[in-house]
Amino acid sequence: MFEKILKLLPVGFMAVLITAGIFGCDSGLETSPEPGILRVSIQSNPQDTAIVIKSDTFSVIQGDSFGVKFFQGKVYNGDNYALLYESTDSYLTEDLVFNVIKRVDHSYKKLTVYESYVPPKSYDRVQVGINAEEIRVSRVYTRFLYDADGNVIGSRLDTTTIVNPVRLPNDASPLMNFEKEFEVQENKTTEIVLRLDPFDSLERFKDSYVFNRKISVQDVIYHD
């Protein structure tokens, strides 16, 4: 009940609560006069750029999408936890969907999932719910034009787009635990970088894909 009340409070008051230690009443974490910031980002493997669908190879191009949903983010110290929010201005925990194969300058973009105030201390685990609903990929190919006698008279570029549903394995929990020891310091930002193999995570099943979620902690970065 208290957690529900917290989610409805204004942003400025949320920061006051962190500083005053009221979060400790809900989750059991010790508090500090000045919170730090925990950023959780995800970066798709730059080598994992193609998928085979019905014997055709689709390499990622601009406009392709693989929407992955993140929800119920928490950071743990033992059994104690703090909730993670989309940004330091957020005061509601929401489901967040990101296109994990979005390309910028021919490379996957690193995406910030959470950037949240937390008490400064040692932590040992990040827990996030992760699932997906569909993948959409396209392939550009050359279509030749013929006259009535079968002679090539020209060509044009065409695009074929494939959309497939994606789901978790039947026995999989939507929550993933990333075991990693790290620190958050007062008035500083700690970044946890998750690495995803977007296409290697997918296993064909009839007319859909099973999302096996090959995701791990790639790096811990301490920002001033």
VENNOR-V757483 format. One record per backbone hydrogen bond with DSSP energy under -1.0 kcal/mol. CO is the residue of the C=O (numbers start at 0). NH is the residue of the N-H. E is the energy in kcal/mol with one decimal. If there is no record, write none. Layout:
co:nh:e
CO:NH:E
CO:NH:E
//
This chain:
co:nh:e
0:4:-1.8
1:5:-2.2
2:6:-1.7
4:7:-1.1
5:8:-1.4
9:13:-1.8
10:14:-1.9
11:15:-1.6
12:16:-2.2
13:17:-2.1
14:18:-2.3
15:19:-2.8
16:20:-1.3
16:21:-1.8
21:24:-1.2
22:26:-2.5
23:27:-1.4
34:186:-2.0
35:117:-2.2
36:189:-2.7
37:115:-2.6
38:191:-3.1
39:112:-2.5
39:113:-1.9
40:193:-3.1
41:110:-2.6
42:195:-1.7
44:47:-1.6
46:48:-1.1
48:59:-2.6
50:57:-3.2
52:55:-1.9
55:52:-3.1
57:50:-2.2
60:63:-2.0
64:135:-3.3
65:99:-2.1
67:97:-2.3
68:130:-1.8
69:95:-2.9
70:128:-3.4
72:83:-2.4
73:126:-2.8
74:81:-1.9
75:123:-2.4
75:124:-1.2
76:79:-1.9
79:76:-2.7
81:74:-2.2
84:114:-1.8
86:89:-1.5
95:69:-3.4
97:67:-2.8
97:99:-1.1
98:101:-1.4
101:108:-2.1
103:106:-1.1
106:103:-3.4
110:41:-2.6
113:39:-2.4
115:37:-2.9
117:35:-2.5
120:183:-2.1
122:181:-2.2
123:179:-1.4
124:75:-3.3
125:177:-3.1
126:73:-2.6
127:175:-3.0
128:70:-2.0
130:68:-3.1
132:165:-2.8
134:163:-2.5
135:64:-2.7
136:161:-3.1
138:159:-2.4
140:157:-3.0
142:155:-2.1
144:152:-3.0
144:153:-1.1
146:149:-1.9
150:146:-2.2
153:144:-3.1
155:142:-3.4
157:140:-2.6
159:138:-2.3
161:136:-2.2
163:134:-2.5
164:208:-2.1
166:210:-3.5
168:171:-1.8
173:129:-2.9
175:127:-2.3
177:125:-1.9
181:122:-3.0
184:187:-1.8
187:36:-2.7
188:222:-3.3
189:38:-3.1
190:220:-2.9
191:40:-2.7
192:217:-3.1
192:218:-1.4
193:42:-3.0
194:215:-1.9
195:44:-3.0
196:200:-1.2
198:201:-1.5
200:211:-3.6
202:209:-3.0
204:207:-2.0
207:204:-2.9
208:166:-2.2
209:202:-2.1
212:214:-1.6
213:196:-2.0
215:194:-3.3
218:192:-2.8
220:190:-3.5
222:188:-1.2
//
